Amino acid sequence: MAETNTATTVEFELVSPQKLVVSEPVEMVVVPGAEGDIGVLPGHSPLIATVRPGVIDIHEAGKVKERIFVGGGFAEVSPERCTVLAEEATAVGDIDRAAAETRLSDAKQVLEGADEGATAEAERQIAIAEGLLAAANGASAGN
């Protein structure tokens, strides 16, 4: 990373099990943390946080440049870097609403028939599907 970038950008990496989704310097990134959204700017205090299903907003030139849905995971932040290890990642514009609705319906059916040990996983899948639908609906509303 060039020295001139260190004061104005933070190096952002988003990694899913399938691939490195994003690796670039950005002005700011907003990550959906389990305790609330985390806005990461250059010089941010170090932290490690869990990520809830939601949308990561990548900011450039004072505006949201890219929106990516993540299905949960972990974030590590340092003054010069933000790394998100996501369980899944999909560009908001690529979300198939019908598939997300089917996924939600299927997850709800699994929850109905789940024994005690499988309830937590079924609820997690419902949360991911609901987040996916919310992201798709936000994209269609022009957000």
N, C-alpha and C positions, 0 to 999 in steps of 0.2 A: 504494500500500500504506500503511495506517495506521501511524503511528509506534509505537503500542503493539504491533503485530505483529512488529516487527523483531527483538526480543530472543527471542521464543518460536517464531517460524516462519521457514521458508525458502520463497521463492516457487518453486514447481515447475512446469515446463512440459515436456510430452511432445508432440513433434511427429512425425507420420509423413508420408510423401509425400501421403497423401490428405487429412489434416486435422490441426487442433490437437486432440489427444486429451484433454489435461488442462492446465489453467492455474489453479492455486490455491495459497494458502498452506498449508503442511503442517508438522507438528512434525518429521518426519524422513522421508526417502526412502532406500531401499536399492536401488542400481543394480548390475546384474551386470557389473562391469568385466572386461576381458580379463585383468587381473592379479589379480582377486579382487573380491569384493563391496565396494562403496563406500557406506558409511553417511554421509549428508549431513544435518548439523544446522546450525542458524543459526550463523554465524561460521566455517564451514569454510574451510580454506585453499584458495586458488584452484588449480584443476587442469583439465586437459583430458585425457580418457581415451577409449579405444575401449571399446565396449560389446559383450559377447558375447551370443549368444542365451540368453535366460533371463527371469526374472520380476522386475519392479520391484515392490517392496512400498512402499506409501504408508501411513505411520503417522499416526494421530490418536488422542488421548486414551490414549496408551500401548499401543495395539493396531494391528494391520494392518487398515486400513480398506478398502484396495483392492489387487488384484493384477493386473498387466498384463504379458502376455508381449510381449517385444520380440525381433525377429530380428537384433539387432546394430545398430551405429550409433556415435554419438559422444556424449559427455557433457561439458558445460562447467559447472564449479562455481565460484562466487564466495561470499564470506561471506553474501550475502543471497539467492542464486538458484542453482537447479540446472536446467539445460536439457538435455534429451536429444533428439537428432535420431535417430530410429529408422528403420530400413529398413522395418519393419512393426510394428504394435502391435495386440494383441487382448486384450480383457479375458479373464482366465483362465476365468471362468464361461461365456464364449461360444465356447470352443475345441471344435470338432467332432473328436472322437477318430478317427472313421473317416476323415475327410478328412486328418487328420494322418498316419495310418498309410499311406494311399494316397500322400500326398506323400513320405513316407520311402521307400516302395517304388519310386516313380518316380525319385527322386533316386539311389537305389542302382543302378537300371538305367542311368541316364545315366552314372554313374561307370564302370560296367563297359565301356561303349562309348566312353568319352571318350578323345580324343587328349591329348597332353601339355599343350596350351594350355588345355583345358577341364577338366582334373582339379581345379584349385583351386576353380573355381566349383561343380563338382559336390560337392566335399567341404564347401563352405560351405553348400550347400543341404541336405546330409545333417545337418550340425550344427544348422541351423535347425529341420528337421523333428524331430530327436531332442529338441531343447529344447521344442518345441511339445508333443510327446507326454509328456515329463516333467512339464510344467506341467499338462497335462490329467489325468495320473495323480495328481499332487499335489492337484488340486482335488477329485477324486473321493474321495481319502483324507481329505478334510476339512481340509487344510492351507491 
